[in-house]
Amino acid sequence: MGHVTAVDLAVVGLLIALAIAGAGALTGDVGTRLVAAQLVGVIAVLITLVLSARHAHDSYSDVALVFALIILVGGLTVTRFLERWL
């Protein structure tokens, strides 16, 4: 066990935010759940980037970039699909 760094605290804070956004994605109306699901994706990308910097693996940054693009396209697709009911 080592000492706790600022990066470790950032990951814990992001995990707490992820749990709160995840709870929001499970409750509420369709619009609220969609926004919360997008927020969950953004927080997951941030966690991946922070852990990439923590462990000095540049390849994880590439994974985070691809994940962010998938989240963007997926969110736009779901919004387009739900446009009829919102």
N, CA, C and O atoms as CSV, one atom per row, in Angstrom:
chain,resi,resn,atom,element,x,y,z
A,1,MET,N,N,0.846,-1.183,0.000
A,1,MET,CA,C,0.000,0.000,0.000
A,1,MET,C,C,0.886,1.238,0.000
A,1,MET,O,O,1.827,1.359,0.784
A,2,GLY,N,N,0.559,2.134,-0.886
A,2,GLY,CA,C,1.303,3.378,-0.982
A,2,GLY,C,C,0.491,4.524,-0.416
A,2,GLY,O,O,-0.537,4.332,0.233
A,3,HIS,N,N,0.973,5.690,-0.677
A,3,HIS,CA,C,0.269,6.871,-0.208
A,3,HIS,C,C,-0.825,7.252,-1.206
A,3,HIS,O,O,-0.780,6.866,-2.374
A,4,VAL,N,N,-1.789,8.000,-0.734
A,4,VAL,CA,C,-2.916,8.417,-1.563
A,4,VAL,C,C,-2.526,9.696,-2.296
A,4,VAL,O,O,-2.091,10.670,-1.682
A,5,THR,N,N,-2.688,9.680,-3.610
A,5,THR,CA,C,-2.339,10.849,-4.412
A,5,THR,C,C,-3.600,11.613,-4.807
A,5,THR,O,O,-4.722,11.163,-4.573
A,6,ALA,N,N,-3.388,12.764,-5.402
A,6,ALA,CA,C,-4.512,13.574,-5.872
A,6,ALA,C,C,-5.267,12.858,-6.986
A,6,ALA,O,O,-6.481,13.015,-7.122
A,7,VAL,N,N,-4.553,12.080,-7.775
A,7,VAL,CA,C,-5.201,11.328,-8.854
A,7,VAL,C,C,-6.137,10.275,-8.268
A,7,VAL,O,O,-7.235,10.063,-8.784
A,8,ASP,N,N,-5.711,9.621,-7.202
A,8,ASP,CA,C,-6.574,8.636,-6.544
A,8,ASP,C,C,-7.844,9.294,-6.005
A,8,ASP,O,O,-8.936,8.736,-6.119
A,9,LEU,N,N,-7.695,10.472,-5.424
A,9,LEU,CA,C,-8.862,11.194,-4.919
A,9,LEU,C,C,-9.775,11.635,-6.057
A,9,LEU,O,O,-10.998,11.640,-5.913
A,10,ALA,N,N,-9.180,12.004,-7.189
A,10,ALA,CA,C,-9.985,12.383,-8.353
A,10,ALA,C,C,-10.799,11.199,-8.858
A,10,ALA,O,O,-11.962,11.355,-9.228
A,11,VAL,N,N,-10.193,10.019,-8.874
A,11,VAL,CA,C,-10.916,8.825,-9.321
A,11,VAL,C,C,-12.062,8.512,-8.366
A,11,VAL,O,O,-13.155,8.159,-8.809
A,12,VAL,N,N,-11.828,8.635,-7.076
A,12,VAL,CA,C,-12.897,8.384,-6.102
A,12,VAL,C,C,-14.035,9.388,-6.290
A,12,VAL,O,O,-15.207,9.014,-6.257
A,13,GLY,N,N,-13.689,10.655,-6.488
A,13,GLY,CA,C,-14.716,11.668,-6.733
A,13,GLY,C,C,-15.510,11.395,-7.998
A,13,GLY,O,O,-16.728,11.571,-8.028
A,14,LEU,N,N,-14.811,10.963,-9.047
A,14,LEU,CA,C,-15.500,10.637,-10.294
A,14,LEU,C,C,-16.381,9.402,-10.143
A,14,LEU,O,O,-17.447,9.324,-10.754
A,15,LEU,N,N,-15.947,8.441,-9.339
A,15,LEU,CA,C,-16.780,7.257,-9.099
A,15,LEU,C,C,-18.050,7.617,-8.339
A,15,LEU,O,O,-19.114,7.055,-8.597
A,16,ILE,N,N,-17.937,8.553,-7.402
A,16,ILE,CA,C,-19.127,9.022,-6.682
A,16,ILE,C,C,-20.073,9.728,-7.650
A,16,ILE,O,O,-21.285,9.510,-7.616
A,17,ALA,N,N,-19.509,10.576,-8.512
A,17,ALA,CA,C,-20.333,11.255,-9.517
A,17,ALA,C,C,-20.965,10.256,-10.473
A,17,ALA,O,O,-22.104,10.435,-10.905
A,18,LEU,N,N,-20.224,9.202,-10.802
A,18,LEU,CA,C,-20.753,8.156,-11.680
A,18,LEU,C,C,-21.936,7.448,-11.029
A,18,LEU,O,O,-22.923,7.146,-11.699
A,19,ALA,N,N,-21.844,7.184,-9.736
A,19,ALA,CA,C,-22.946,6.531,-9.027
A,19,ALA,C,C,-24.184,7.428,-8.987
A,19,ALA,O,O,-25.304,6.949,-9.162
A,20,ILE,N,N,-23.985,8.711,-8.761
A,20,ILE,CA,C,-25.116,9.643,-8.718
A,20,ILE,C,C,-25.769,9.761,-10.094
A,20,ILE,O,O,-26.994,9.737,-10.210
A,21,ALA,N,N,-24.945,9.888,-11.132
A,21,ALA,CA,C,-25.491,9.981,-12.491
A,21,ALA,C,C,-26.158,8.671,-12.900
A,21,ALA,O,O,-27.163,8.683,-13.611
A,22,GLY,N,N,-25.610,7.550,-12.458
A,22,GLY,CA,C,-26.227,6.258,-12.750
A,22,GLY,C,C,-27.587,6.126,-12.103
A,22,GLY,O,O,-28.513,5.573,-12.697
A,23,ALA,N,N,-27.715,6.633,-10.882
A,23,ALA,CA,C,-29.017,6.619,-10.222
A,23,ALA,C,C,-30.003,7.511,-10.965
A,23,ALA,O,O,-31.186,7.187,-11.070
A,24,GLY,N,N,-29.514,8.630,-11.476
A,24,GLY,CA,C,-30.377,9.510,-12.264
A,24,GLY,C,C,-30.801,8.883,-13.575
A,24,GLY,O,O,-31.891,9.154,-14.077
A,25,ALA,N,N,-29.935,8.039,-14.134
A,25,ALA,CA,C,-30.270,7.373,-15.395
A,25,ALA,C,C,-31.334,6.299,-15.204
A,25,ALA,O,O,-31.972,5.881,-16.170
A,26,LEU,N,N,-31.526,5.856,-13.984
A,26,LEU,CA,C,-32.517,4.816,-13.715
A,26,LEU,C,C,-33.872,5.372,-13.303
A,26,LEU,O,O,-34.859,4.638,-13.265
A,27,THR,N,N,-33.927,6.663,-12.994
A,27,THR,CA,C,-35.177,7.268,-12.533
A,27,THR,C,C,-35.515,8.467,-13.412
A,27,THR,O,O,-34.676,8.948,-14.173
A,28,GLY,N,N,-36.720,8.929,-13.303
A,28,GLY,CA,C,-37.131,10.119,-14.030
A,28,GLY,C,C,-37.786,9.810,-15.361
A,28,GLY,O,O,-37.995,8.654,-15.729
A,29,ASP,N,N,-38.104,10.890,-16.073
A,29,ASP,CA,C,-38.735,10.717,-17.377
A,29,ASP,C,C,-37.677,10.425,-18.440
A,29,ASP,O,O,-36.489,10.332,-18.134
A,30,VAL,N,N,-38.111,10.285,-19.671
A,30,VAL,CA,C,-37.221,9.853,-20.748
A,30,VAL,C,C,-36.101,10.863,-20.985
A,30,VAL,O,O,-34.945,10.475,-21.158
A,31,GLY,N,N,-36.428,12.137,-20.993
A,31,GLY,CA,C,-35.417,13.165,-21.230
A,31,GLY,C,C,-34.358,13.196,-20.147
A,31,GLY,O,O,-33.168,13.319,-20.439
A,32,THR,N,N,-34.782,13.086,-18.901
A,32,THR,CA,C,-33.844,13.079,-17.783
A,32,THR,C,C,-32.936,11.862,-17.837
A,32,THR,O,O,-31.734,11.968,-17.590
A,33,ARG,N,N,-33.494,10.725,-18.154
A,33,ARG,CA,C,-32.684,9.506,-18.244
A,33,ARG,C,C,-31.677,9.582,-19.381
A,33,ARG,O,O,-30.559,9.083,-19.255
A,34,LEU,N,N,-32.062,10.202,-20.488
A,34,LEU,CA,C,-31.149,10.342,-21.621
A,34,LEU,C,C,-29.968,11.233,-21.265
A,34,LEU,O,O,-28.822,10.900,-21.567
A,35,VAL,N,N,-30.243,12.357,-20.627
A,35,VAL,CA,C,-29.166,13.263,-20.222
A,35,VAL,C,C,-28.267,12.598,-19.184
A,35,VAL,O,O,-27.045,12.729,-19.248
A,36,ALA,N,N,-28.857,11.892,-18.238
A,36,ALA,CA,C,-28.060,11.209,-17.216
A,36,ALA,C,C,-27.203,10.102,-17.827
A,36,ALA,O,O,-26.070,9.888,-17.396
A,37,ALA,N,N,-27.727,9.405,-18.817
A,37,ALA,CA,C,-26.940,8.364,-19.485
A,37,ALA,C,C,-25.763,8.972,-20.236
A,37,ALA,O,O,-24.674,8.396,-20.254
A,38,GLN,N,N,-25.972,10.128,-20.853
A,38,GLN,CA,C,-24.863,10.821,-21.515
A,38,GLN,C,C,-23.811,11.243,-20.486
A,38,GLN,O,O,-22.610,11.141,-20.739
A,39,LEU,N,N,-24.268,11.712,-19.336
A,39,LEU,CA,C,-23.343,12.116,-18.280
A,39,LEU,C,C,-22.549,10.929,-17.756
A,39,LEU,O,O,-21.359,11.063,-17.471
A,40,VAL,N,N,-23.182,9.776,-17.626
A,40,VAL,CA,C,-22.475,8.560,-17.210
A,40,VAL,C,C,-21.354,8.250,-18.193
A,40,VAL,O,O,-20.249,7.894,-17.785
A,41,GLY,N,N,-21.630,8.382,-19.475
A,41,GLY,CA,C,-20.608,8.131,-20.480
A,41,GLY,C,C,-19.447,9.102,-20.393
A,41,GLY,O,O,-18.289,8.701,-20.509
A,42,VAL,N,N,-19.749,10.370,-20.191
A,42,VAL,CA,C,-18.692,11.380,-20.075
A,42,VAL,C,C,-17.837,11.124,-18.839
A,42,VAL,O,O,-16.613,11.238,-18.901
A,43,ILE,N,N,-18.460,10.784,-17.734
A,43,ILE,CA,C,-17.704,10.498,-16.511
A,43,ILE,C,C,-16.844,9.254,-16.696
A,43,ILE,O,O,-15.718,9.202,-16.203
A,44,ALA,N,N,-17.360,8.256,-17.398
A,44,ALA,CA,C,-16.564,7.050,-17.668
A,44,ALA,C,C,-15.341,7.380,-18.517
A,44,ALA,O,O,-14.265,6.827,-18.294
A,45,VAL,N,N,-15.498,8.273,-19.484
A,45,VAL,CA,C,-14.349,8.709,-20.291
A,45,VAL,C,C,-13.337,9.446,-19.418
A,45,VAL,O,O,-12.132,9.234,-19.552
A,46,LEU,N,N,-13.820,10.305,-18.529
A,46,LEU,CA,C,-12.910,11.022,-17.630
A,46,LEU,C,C,-12.149,10.067,-16.718
A,46,LEU,O,O,-10.953,10.245,-16.491
A,47,ILE,N,N,-12.833,9.062,-16.198
A,47,ILE,CA,C,-12.161,8.076,-15.349
A,47,ILE,C,C,-11.086,7.351,-16.140
A,47,ILE,O,O,-9.985,7.127,-15.635
A,48,THR,N,N,-11.397,6.982,-17.379
A,48,THR,CA,C,-10.409,6.303,-18.221
A,48,THR,C,C,-9.200,7.193,-18.470
A,48,THR,O,O,-8.066,6.716,-18.433
A,49,LEU,N,N,-9.425,8.480,-18.723
A,49,LEU,CA,C,-8.310,9.400,-18.959
A,49,LEU,C,C,-7.461,9.605,-17.710
A,49,LEU,O,O,-6.233,9.650,-17.791
A,50,VAL,N,N,-8.110,9.730,-16.563
A,50,VAL,CA,C,-7.358,9.916,-15.316
A,50,VAL,C,C,-6.532,8.679,-15.003
A,50,VAL,O,O,-5.369,8.791,-14.616
A,51,LEU,N,N,-7.120,7.506,-15.164
A,51,LEU,CA,C,-6.362,6.278,-14.913
A,51,LEU,C,C,-5.249,6.086,-15.939
A,51,LEU,O,O,-4.206,5.513,-15.625
A,52,SER,N,N,-5.466,6.557,-17.155
A,52,SER,CA,C,-4.421,6.503,-18.176
A,52,SER,C,C,-3.232,7.367,-17.768
A,52,SER,O,O,-2.080,6.964,-17.929
A,53,ALA,N,N,-3.512,8.541,-17.247
A,53,ALA,CA,C,-2.431,9.414,-16.783
A,53,ALA,C,C,-1.760,8.842,-15.539
A,53,ALA,O,O,-0.547,8.969,-15.370
A,54,ARG,N,N,-2.533,8.225,-14.685
A,54,ARG,CA,C,-1.996,7.664,-13.437
A,54,ARG,C,C,-1.011,6.537,-13.710
A,54,ARG,O,O,0.034,6.451,-13.065
A,55,HIS,N,N,-1.342,5.676,-14.659
A,55,HIS,CA,C,-0.505,4.511,-14.928
A,55,HIS,C,C,0.419,4.700,-16.127
A,55,HIS,O,O,1.132,3.773,-16.513
A,56,ALA,N,N,0.412,5.891,-16.716
A,56,ALA,CA,C,1.284,6.256,-17.841
A,56,ALA,C,C,1.128,5.310,-19.027
A,56,ALA,O,O,2.114,4.869,-19.618
A,57,HIS,N,N,-0.120,5.006,-19.366
A,57,HIS,CA,C,-0.424,4.190,-20.545
A,57,HIS,C,C,-1.148,5.076,-21.558
A,57,HIS,O,O,-2.324,5.392,-21.383
A,58,ASP,N,N,-0.451,5.469,-22.603
A,58,ASP,CA,C,-1.057,6.336,-23.608
A,58,ASP,C,C,-2.132,5.622,-24.420
A,58,ASP,O,O,-3.035,6.264,-24.956
A,59,SER,N,N,-2.039,4.316,-24.510
A,59,SER,CA,C,-3.030,3.580,-25.305
A,59,SER,C,C,-4.424,3.673,-24.682
A,59,SER,O,O,-5.423,3.594,-25.398
A,60,TYR,N,N,-4.503,3.838,-23.368
A,60,TYR,CA,C,-5.805,3.985,-22.731
A,60,TYR,C,C,-6.461,5.308,-23.121
A,60,TYR,O,O,-7.688,5.411,-23.137
A,61,SER,N,N,-5.659,6.309,-23.432
A,61,SER,CA,C,-6.214,7.577,-23.906
A,61,SER,C,C,-6.909,7.386,-25.247
A,61,SER,O,O,-7.939,8.004,-25.515
A,62,ASP,N,N,-6.343,6.530,-26.080
A,62,ASP,CA,C,-6.981,6.229,-27.362
A,62,ASP,C,C,-8.317,5.530,-27.152
A,62,ASP,O,O,-9.286,5.803,-27.860
A,63,VAL,N,N,-8.364,4.636,-26.187
A,63,VAL,CA,C,-9.617,3.946,-25.864
A,63,VAL,C,C,-10.660,4.954,-25.394
A,63,VAL,O,O,-11.829,4.856,-25.769
A,64,ALA,N,N,-10.249,5.918,-24.577
A,64,ALA,CA,C,-11.176,6.939,-24.093
A,64,ALA,C,C,-11.698,7.795,-25.242
A,64,ALA,O,O,-12.872,8.166,-25.255
A,65,LEU,N,N,-10.835,8.111,-26.205
A,65,LEU,CA,C,-11.265,8.899,-27.359
A,65,LEU,C,C,-12.300,8.141,-28.190
A,65,LEU,O,O,-13.309,8.718,-28.596
A,66,VAL,N,N,-12.060,6.878,-28.441
A,66,VAL,CA,C,-13.016,6.063,-29.199
A,66,VAL,C,C,-14.328,5.937,-28.427
A,66,VAL,O,O,-15.407,6.011,-29.015
A,67,PHE,N,N,-14.236,5.748,-27.120
A,67,PHE,CA,C,-15.430,5.638,-26.289
A,67,PHE,C,C,-16.239,6.932,-26.338
A,67,PHE,O,O,-17.468,6.893,-26.397
A,68,ALA,N,N,-15.556,8.080,-26.314
A,68,ALA,CA,C,-16.249,9.368,-26.382
A,68,ALA,C,C,-16.975,9.532,-27.713
A,68,ALA,O,O,-18.092,10.049,-27.751
A,69,LEU,N,N,-16.353,9.100,-28.797
A,69,LEU,CA,C,-17.008,9.191,-30.105
A,69,LEU,C,C,-18.224,8.274,-30.185
A,69,LEU,O,O,-19.246,8.643,-30.765
A,70,ILE,N,N,-18.117,7.087,-29.608
A,70,ILE,CA,C,-19.253,6.160,-29.596
A,70,ILE,C,C,-20.398,6.737,-28.770
A,70,ILE,O,O,-21.563,6.603,-29.146
A,71,ILE,N,N,-20.077,7.373,-27.655
A,71,ILE,CA,C,-21.106,7.993,-26.817
A,71,ILE,C,C,-21.813,9.102,-27.581
A,71,ILE,O,O,-23.035,9.227,-27.514
A,72,LEU,N,N,-21.043,9.908,-28.308
A,72,LEU,CA,C,-21.636,10.999,-29.077
A,72,LEU,C,C,-22.591,10.470,-30.142
A,72,LEU,O,O,-23.729,10.929,-30.243
A,73,VAL,N,N,-22.138,9.526,-30.920
A,73,VAL,CA,C,-22.977,8.967,-31.989
A,73,VAL,C,C,-24.189,8.243,-31.404
A,73,VAL,O,O,-25.297,8.370,-31.925
A,74,GLY,N,N,-23.987,7.491,-30.332
A,74,GLY,CA,C,-25.098,6.785,-29.702
A,74,GLY,C,C,-26.134,7.735,-29.136
A,74,GLY,O,O,-27.335,7.502,-29.276
A,75,GLY,N,N,-25.682,8.798,-28.502
A,75,GLY,CA,C,-26.614,9.779,-27.956
A,75,GLY,C,C,-27.423,10.479,-29.028
A,75,GLY,O,O,-28.623,10.701,-28.868
A,76,LEU,N,N,-26.759,10.826,-30.127
A,76,LEU,CA,C,-27.481,11.458,-31.233
A,76,LEU,C,C,-28.487,10.502,-31.863
A,76,LEU,O,O,-29.582,10.910,-32.252
A,77,THR,N,N,-28.114,9.238,-31.961
A,77,THR,CA,C,-29.020,8.244,-32.537
A,77,THR,C,C,-30.245,8.037,-31.658
A,77,THR,O,O,-31.369,7.993,-32.157
A,78,VAL,N,N,-30.035,7.912,-30.367
A,78,VAL,CA,C,-31.162,7.721,-29.447
A,78,VAL,C,C,-32.042,8.962,-29.424
A,78,VAL,O,O,-33.267,8.849,-29.379
A,79,THR,N,N,-31.436,10.144,-29.454
A,79,THR,CA,C,-32.214,11.377,-29.474
A,79,THR,C,C,-33.062,11.465,-30.735
A,79,THR,O,O,-34.228,11.857,-30.687
A,80,ARG,N,N,-32.474,11.103,-31.845
A,80,ARG,CA,C,-33.219,11.106,-33.114
A,80,ARG,C,C,-34.383,10.110,-33.058
A,80,ARG,O,O,-35.475,10.395,-33.550
A,81,PHE,N,N,-34.143,8.956,-32.464
A,81,PHE,CA,C,-35.188,7.944,-32.348
A,81,PHE,C,C,-36.307,8.399,-31.415
A,81,PHE,O,O,-37.483,8.177,-31.700
A,82,LEU,N,N,-35.941,9.035,-30.296
A,82,LEU,CA,C,-36.934,9.448,-29.302
A,82,LEU,C,C,-37.550,10.805,-29.611
A,82,LEU,O,O,-38.410,11.278,-28.868
A,83,GLU,N,N,-37.125,11.429,-30.691
A,83,GLU,CA,C,-37.614,12.756,-31.043
A,83,GLU,C,C,-39.134,12.775,-31.205
A,83,GLU,O,O,-39.775,13.797,-30.962
A,84,ARG,N,N,-39.686,11.683,-31.601
A,84,ARG,CA,C,-41.136,11.610,-31.811
A,84,ARG,C,C,-41.918,11.736,-30.505
A,84,ARG,O,O,-43.039,12.245,-30.497
A,85,TRP,N,N,-41.330,11.273,-29.405
A,85,TRP,CA,C,-42.059,11.224,-28.139
A,85,TRP,C,C,-41.644,12.299,-27.150
A,85,TRP,O,O,-42.313,12.469,-26.130
A,86,LEU,N,N,-40.583,13.021,-27.404
A,86,LEU,CA,C,-40.135,14.042,-26.444
A,86,LEU,C,C,-40.803,15.366,-26.663
A,86,LEU,O,O,-40.531,16.323,-25.938
